[in-house]
């Protein structure tokens, strides 16, 4: 059920690539709200807005903001989505549905989507957490500065790509070159209807050297083996496999997370690997937690199905410092949890081989 409340915009805190961060007064209390300009137009100081307040009322983490649902003061309805020449609907059959122009609708691209493709020689990384993108992409760009990196944004977290501060920073610093939002996700440089066409587009039209596939920030977890939303990325792995490629799965490894299911190789990574019935590359950084990780690999028979590769070197700290990117995962930075970031870097080091 929607949680809608009215408020008044008191201040524009920040505006970037289609998003406004607002200070709003709700029930005589000032709180922070996000406004997606494509949806609801520009907000100005003094505007009266209807807010979806469920996230803050539930004390959610990543998505803990109000969101502007409707701007009562925007009489002109200056919303960009109204101006799209496309015919594909996203957020289908909900009160929020809107039209976009997808890559599949563009005549000059259609020939690429009409015949089988072989992507066996391409480098594709799958990241189960949005926070893996920054360290992974930084290493690729740092070691190969002229490479082109495309990010494919899939279901699992935030549907709106513009919600991601990480992507905004990586795009601004030209670390990631293109963002393709597929399925019901939206807000990227390009829109696609599914993961297959997104991958084909990234390599055949955009001429990407590397593709990183992940979901948006704010995945859901339930403390159960299969109950986390980024498990949806298993289907992305199958798409990659069907196009003749062996994906590189970025491992989730931590020795700072005290929850048993996330200590060492996360149970989420293990569940992901167990759901895939074909081999993938699973690179691991060899210099941190070797005995614990080796035991987990053997206990869960990961090496029997998948290509486990131990990487001795990772320049992830150097790369992130070079680009002045401060990666964060679960509130932890590199010094708090080096294993997490080094394993992300190790996957990229493997992709560079």
PyMOL commands that set and color helices and strands:
alter all, ss='L'
color gray80, all
select helices_A, chain A and resi 37-40+54-57+80-83+103-105+107-113+132-143+161-163+165-172+195-205+229-242+260-262+267-274+290-299+302-305+316-323+334-336+338-351
alter helices_A, ss='H'
color red, helices_A
select strands_A, chain A and resi 4-16+19-26+29-36+48-52+66-71+88-90+98-100+123-127+149-154+178-182+190-192+210-215+248-250+253-254+264-265+281-285+307-311
alter strands_A, ss='S'
color yellow, strands_A
deselect
rebuild
show_as cartoon
